[in-house]
Amino acid sequence: MITKSSSDTQTEHLILAAEREAQMVSAFARLIITTIAMTVFLLAGGIKLLVAPVVLTYLCSYAVVSIASAVFSLKRLFNPRLSLVFTAIDGISLALLIAFALKITGTSFSLHGAVPGFVFFFSILILATMRYTLGPVVVAFFSFAITWGVVSFVAGDVHVDPATATDPLFFFGPVQNAARWGFIGIAAILCLLAVYRRRKTLETAITAANRTANLSRYLPDRVADVVAEQGINALKSGRLQEASVLFVDIRGFTGISETLEPKELSALLSEFRAIISEEVERHSGIIDKFIGDAVMAVFGVPEDLSESEANTLLCAVSILEKITTWNRLRETGGAPPVRVTIGAHCGMVFAGAVGTKSRMEYTVLGDTVNVAARLQEAAKTTGSGLVVSKDLLDRAGVSPTVAGSWSALENTAIRGRTGQVALYEYLGPGTEQRFSSD
């Protein structure tokens, strides 16, 4: 069955793969952040500060979390919910780092915004935006804000004695300013990484669009749309459905081909196929396949379409008219006329993708197809070259008794088939006006 469940499943798998890749990138970004922050802290002389143990503990813990994040981004261990856990750890640990730094130095909690580590929160937010869900951004903000609020409430603010107030250089000394610039640089690197990831996503989308465009060159548009949206698996299982099948063949093609050069023969077939394709598409059908000088068209697939039987009849009559017009042009150039035979029938068919892994095609199979092919052969014995089944006329709402339109054939025997099918020959113009209004 052609359903949207296969498309939803494929989309979920793609998003899950993108999430796993995002966690891996985020993990390596964390390690880069840790390396840069540690380097800046040590080179600027931060090891001499009173808060050095707290900062070093935080950076080492952050490195451990980064490694754990990388490990859990492996395919067999990955769980998208873990990204929320790692993001929450980021927010909570940063809030605790700021709180400990203020507590150790006896600084008022109201000055938390001056602590260099506070700027680092922007890097955490940027890391969260690399994901493909809103959860990490929300968790990053609230884990940091709630942790800071709880710590401030539980610990209470520090009473600052003016005589022993913290030196302003604690906030704006060389180490602290170097840390701020380091965090700004980290944020810039993360922004570049985010742009790179978005560009890769765009390139993937463009590649997928190009595949769809290439696919449409080998499949009918409506079938290509289904495959592009739902994947080829949506068509592999196939389904039984009502459809109309039409066969068109050039009468006496073997004799014609013997009188033409290969280039002329190629031009003839190209023009013939172009006429048939245009009319089939104009009447909401699809070309199932070209078989030498024959064409098989189907109406009402891959999804059920109303009035597919009427469209089949309209298309058959329109093809005869277009071939007549084409022959007039051919005659002006001294080329012999081309006559065609057409057979059409409707009924249940199997519609789906068949073939091997290396080569698959969308087609319809069943007795309806065989009958339509036999009707095209039967049309060779008629004057108009168009024979359809009574079933098709009935389903199209056409009365076969309408004078000057259709005439019952006496010989209804179909080669290779024991059952009888009532057959009608098209007699002349005017039919399309009659059944198009029914």
C-alpha positions in Angstrom: 0.0 0.0 0.0 1.1 3.6 -0.7 0.9 5.3 2.6 2.7 8.1 4.3 3.9 5.9 7.1 7.0 5.0 5.1 7.7 8.6 4.5 7.3 9.4 8.2 9.7 6.6 9.1 12.3 7.7 6.6 12.1 11.3 7.9 12.5 10.1 11.5 15.6 8.1 10.6 17.1 11.1 8.8 16.5 13.4 11.7 17.8 10.8 14.1 21.0 10.5 12.0 21.3 14.3 11.9 20.9 14.5 15.7 23.5 11.9 16.3 25.9 13.8 14.0 25.1 17.0 15.8 25.9 15.4 19.1 29.3 14.1 17.8 30.1 17.6 16.4 29.0 19.2 19.7 31.3 16.7 21.6 34.3 17.7 19.6 33.4 21.3 19.9 33.4 20.9 23.7 36.8 19.4 23.6 38.1 22.3 21.5 36.5 24.8 23.9 38.1 23.0 26.9 41.5 23.1 25.2 41.2 26.8 24.3 39.9 27.8 27.7 42.6 25.8 29.5 45.4 27.3 27.3 44.2 30.9 27.9 43.8 30.3 31.6 47.3 28.9 32.0 49.1 31.3 29.7 47.5 34.3 31.3 48.7 33.2 34.8 45.3 32.1 36.1 46.9 29.3 38.1 47.9 31.9 40.6 44.4 33.0 41.3 42.4 32.1 44.4 39.7 30.5 42.2 42.2 28.4 40.2 41.2 25.0 41.8 37.5 25.7 41.0 38.2 26.7 37.4 40.5 23.8 36.7 38.0 21.4 38.3 35.3 22.8 36.0 37.4 22.6 32.9 38.4 19.0 33.6 34.8 18.0 34.4 33.7 19.7 31.1 36.3 17.6 29.2 35.0 14.4 30.8 31.4 15.4 29.8 32.7 16.1 26.3 34.3 12.6 26.0 31.1 11.0 27.4 29.0 12.9 24.8 31.3 11.7 22.0 31.0 8.1 23.2 27.3 8.2 23.4 27.1 9.7 19.9 28.1 6.3 18.6 25.3 4.6 16.6 24.9 1.7 19.0 24.7 3.9 22.1 23.0 7.0 20.8 19.8 8.2 22.4 18.5 11.7 21.5 17.4 12.3 25.1 21.0 12.2 26.3 21.6 15.5 24.5 19.3 17.1 27.0 21.2 15.6 29.9 24.6 16.9 28.6 23.1 20.3 28.0 21.6 20.4 31.5 25.0 19.5 32.9 26.5 22.4 31.0 24.1 24.9 32.5 24.2 23.5 36.0 28.0 23.3 36.2 28.5 26.8 34.9 26.1 28.2 37.4 27.9 26.3 40.2 31.3 27.6 38.9 30.2 31.2 39.1 28.7 30.6 42.6 31.8 29.0 44.0 34.1 31.7 42.5 32.0 34.4 44.2 31.8 32.5 47.5 35.5 31.8 47.7 36.5 35.4 47.0 33.8 36.8 49.3 32.1 38.7 46.5 28.5 39.7 46.4 26.3 37.4 44.2 24.9 40.5 42.7 28.2 40.8 40.8 27.8 37.4 39.1 27.6 39.1 35.7 31.1 40.4 36.0 32.6 36.9 36.4 34.3 36.0 33.1 32.6 32.6 33.1 29.2 34.2 32.8 30.1 35.1 29.2 30.7 31.5 28.5 26.9 30.8 28.8 26.6 32.2 25.3 28.8 29.5 24.0 26.6 26.9 25.6 23.6 28.4 23.9 25.3 28.3 20.6 26.2 24.7 21.1 22.5 24.0 21.9 21.4 25.7 18.6 23.4 23.1 16.6 20.8 20.5 17.4 17.6 20.0 15.3 15.2 20.3 18.2 14.2 23.1 20.6 14.7 21.1 23.7 18.5 21.7 24.2 18.1 25.5 24.0 15.3 25.5 26.5 17.1 23.1 28.8 20.4 25.1 28.6 18.6 28.4 29.6 16.5 27.0 32.4 19.2 24.6 33.9 21.5 27.6 34.2 18.9 30.1 35.4 17.2 27.7 37.9 20.5 26.4 39.3 21.8 30.0 39.8 18.5 30.9 41.5 18.5 28.0 43.8 22.2 28.5 44.8 21.6 32.2 45.4 18.6 31.5 47.6 20.2 28.6 49.6 23.6 30.2 50.0 22.3 33.7 50.5 24.2 36.8 49.4 27.7 37.5 50.8 28.0 40.4 53.2 30.8 42.5 51.8 32.9 44.5 54.3 34.2 47.6 52.5 37.5 47.1 54.3 38.0 43.7 52.9 36.1 44.1 49.6 37.4 42.1 46.7 39.9 44.0 44.5 38.2 45.1 41.2 41.1 43.4 39.4 39.5 40.1 40.4 36.9 40.8 37.8 38.9 42.9 35.3 42.5 41.8 35.7 44.6 40.4 32.8 43.5 36.8 33.3 39.8 37.7 33.5 40.0 39.9 30.4 41.9 37.3 28.6 39.2 34.8 29.6 36.5 37.1 28.2 38.2 37.5 24.9 38.8 33.7 24.8 35.1 33.1 25.3 34.3 35.6 22.6 36.7 33.7 20.3 35.1 30.4 21.2 31.6 31.9 20.4 32.9 33.0 17.0 34.3 29.6 16.3 31.0 28.0 17.2 29.2 30.4 15.0 31.4 29.4 12.1 30.8 25.8 12.9 27.0 26.4 13.0 27.2 28.1 9.6 29.2 25.2 8.2 26.7 22.7 9.5 23.8 24.7 8.0 25.6 24.8 4.7 26.1 21.1 4.7 22.4 20.6 5.4 21.6 22.9 2.5 24.0 21.0 0.2 22.3 17.7 1.3 18.9 19.2 0.5 20.1 20.4 -2.9 21.5 17.0 -3.6 18.2 15.4 -2.7 16.4 17.8 -5.0 18.7 17.0 -7.8 18.1 13.3 -7.3 14.4 14.0 -7.5 14.9 16.0 -10.7 17.0 13.2 -12.2 14.4 10.7 -11.1 11.7 12.5 -12.9 13.6 12.0 -16.1 13.0 8.3 -15.9 9.7 8.1 -14.1 6.4 9.7 -14.7 6.0 13.0 -12.7 3.4 11.7 -10.4 5.3 8.5 -9.7 8.5 10.5 -9.2 6.8 12.7 -6.7 5.6 9.7 -4.7 9.2 8.2 -4.7 10.7 11.6 -3.8 8.3 12.1 -0.9 8.0 8.5 0.4 10.9 6.6 -1.0 10.9 3.7 -3.4 9.8 1.3 -0.6 6.4 3.0 -0.8 5.9 1.5 -4.2 7.7 -1.9 -3.8 4.8 -3.6 -2.0 2.4 -2.3 -4.7 -1.4 -2.5 -4.5 -4.5 -3.7 -6.3 -6.5 -0.9 -7.7 -8.8 0.1 -10.5 -7.1 1.6 -13.6 -7.5 2.0 -17.3 -4.8 0.8 -19.7 -4.3 2.0 -23.3 -2.0 0.6 -26.0 -0.9 2.5 -29.1 1.0 0.9 -32.0 2.1 2.0 -35.4 0.5 -0.1 -38.1 2.9 -1.7 -40.5 5.9 -0.3 -38.7 8.2 -3.1 -40.0 7.6 -2.1 -43.6 8.0 1.6 -42.8 11.3 1.0 -41.1 12.7 -0.8 -44.1 12.3 2.3 -46.2 13.9 4.8 -43.8 17.5 5.6 -42.8 18.4 5.1 -39.1 18.3 8.9 -38.6 14.9 9.2 -40.2 13.6 6.2 -38.3 14.8 7.8 -35.0 13.1 11.1 -35.9 9.9 9.3 -36.7 9.7 7.5 -33.4 10.7 10.6 -31.5 7.8 12.6 -33.0 5.4 9.7 -32.6 6.3 9.3 -28.9 6.1 13.0 -28.3 2.6 13.2 -29.7 1.4 10.2 -27.5 3.2 11.5 -24.4 1.7 14.9 -24.7 -1.9 13.6 -25.1 -1.5 11.0 -22.3 -0.2 13.7 -19.9 -2.9 16.2 -21.0 -5.5 13.6 -20.0 -3.9 12.9 -16.6 -2.4 9.6 -17.6 1.2 8.3 -17.3 3.4 6.5 -19.9 4.1 3.1 -18.4 6.6 2.1 -21.1 7.7 2.5 -24.7 8.0 -0.8 -26.5 9.7 -0.1 -29.9 6.9 1.5 -31.9 4.3 0.7 -29.3 3.3 2.8 -26.2 1.6 1.6 -23.0 -0.2 4.3 -21.0 -2.1 4.0 -17.7 -4.8 6.2 -16.2 -5.8 6.3 -12.5 -2.4 5.5 -11.0 -0.4 5.7 -8.8 -3.2 7.2 -6.8 -6.9 6.9 -7.7 -8.1 9.7 -10.0 -11.7 10.4 -10.8 -12.9 10.2 -14.4 -9.8 8.1 -15.4 -12.0 6.0 -17.8 -13.4 9.1 -19.5 -9.9 10.5 -19.8 -8.8 7.3 -21.4 -11.4 7.5 -24.1 -10.8 11.2 -24.6 -7.1 10.5 -24.9 -7.6 7.7 -27.5 -9.8 9.8 -29.7 -7.4 12.8 -29.3 -4.5 10.7 -30.4 -6.3 9.7 -33.6 -6.9 13.4 -34.4 -3.3 14.4 -33.6 -2.0 11.6 -35.8 -4.3 12.9 -38.6 -2.8 16.4 -38.2 0.7 15.0 -38.1 0.1 13.1 -41.3 -0.9 16.3 -43.1 2.4 17.8 -42.2 4.2 14.7 -43.2 2.5 14.7 -46.6 3.7 18.3 -47.3 7.2 17.0 -46.9 6.7 14.0 -49.1 6.7 11.5 -46.2 4.2 8.6 -46.1 1.4 8.7 -43.6 1.5 6.9 -40.3 -1.5 4.9 -39.1 -1.9 3.7 -35.6 -4.0 1.1 -33.8 -5.3 1.7 -30.3 -6.8 -0.6 -27.7 -8.1 0.4 -24.3 -9.7 -1.5 -21.3 -10.3 -1.0 -17.6 -10.3 -3.1 -14.5 -8.3 -4.3 -11.5 -4.5 -4.1 -11.9 -1.4 -4.6 -9.7 0.4 -1.3 -9.5 3.8 -1.0 -8.0 7.6 -1.1 -8.5 9.0 -4.4 -9.8 12.4 -5.5 -10.7 15.8 -6.1 -9.0 17.9 -4.0 -6.7 20.0 -2.8 -9.7 17.0 -2.0 -11.9 13.4 -1.3 -10.9 10.4 0.2 -12.8 7.0 1.3 -11.9 4.3 -0.6 -13.9 0.9 -2.2 -13.8 0.3 -5.9 -14.3 -2.7 -8.2 -14.6 -5.5 -9.4 -16.9 -6.6 -5.8 -17.6 -3.2 -5.1 -19.2 -3.4 -8.3 -21.3 -6.9 -7.5 -22.5 -5.9 -3.9 -23.5 -3.0 -5.3 -25.5 -5.2 -7.8 -27.3 -7.7 -5.0 -28.1 -5.0 -3.1 -29.8 -4.3 -6.2 -31.9 -8.0 -6.5 -32.7 -8.0 -2.8 -33.8 -5.8 -3.8 -36.8 -8.9 -5.3 -38.5 -11.0 -2.1 -38.1 -11.2 1.0 -40.2 -10.7 3.6 -37.4 -8.0 1.6 -35.6 -9.5 2.2 -32.2 -11.2 -0.6 -30.2 -12.3 -0.4 -26.6 -14.1 -2.7 -24.2 -17.8 -2.2 -23.2 -16.6 -2.0 -19.6 -14.6 1.1 -20.4 -17.5 2.7 -22.1 -19.8 1.9 -19.2 -17.5 3.2 -16.6 -16.9 6.4 -18.6 -20.7 6.9 -18.8 -20.8 6.5 -22.6 -23.8 4.8 -24.2 -22.5 2.5 -26.9 -25.8 2.8 -28.7 -25.1 6.4 -29.6 -25.3 6.5 -33.4 -22.2 7.5 -35.3 -19.9 6.9 -32.4 -19.3 3.2 -31.4 -20.2 0.0 -33.1 -20.2 -3.5 -31.5 -17.8 -6.0 -33.0 -19.1 -9.4 -33.8 -15.9 -11.3 -33.1 -15.1 -10.8 -29.4 -12.7 -13.7 -29.1 -9.4 -12.6 -27.5 -6.3 -14.6 -28.2 -5.0 -16.4 -25.2 -8.2 -15.8 -23.2 -11.2 -18.0 -22.7 -13.6 -15.4 -21.4 -15.5 -13.1 -23.7 -15.2 -9.3 -23.7 -17.7 -7.1 -25.4 -15.8 -5.0 -27.9 -16.6 -1.7 -29.6 -15.0 0.0 -32.5 -14.8 3.8 -32.8 -16.6 5.0 -35.9 -15.8 8.6 -36.3 -15.4 12.1 -34.8 -17.9 13.7 -32.5 -17.6 11.1 -29.7 -15.5 13.2 -27.4 -18.2 15.9 -27.4 -20.8 13.3 -26.5 -19.1 11.6 -23.5 -17.2 14.7 -22.2 -20.5 16.1 -21.1 -21.8 12.9 -19.5 
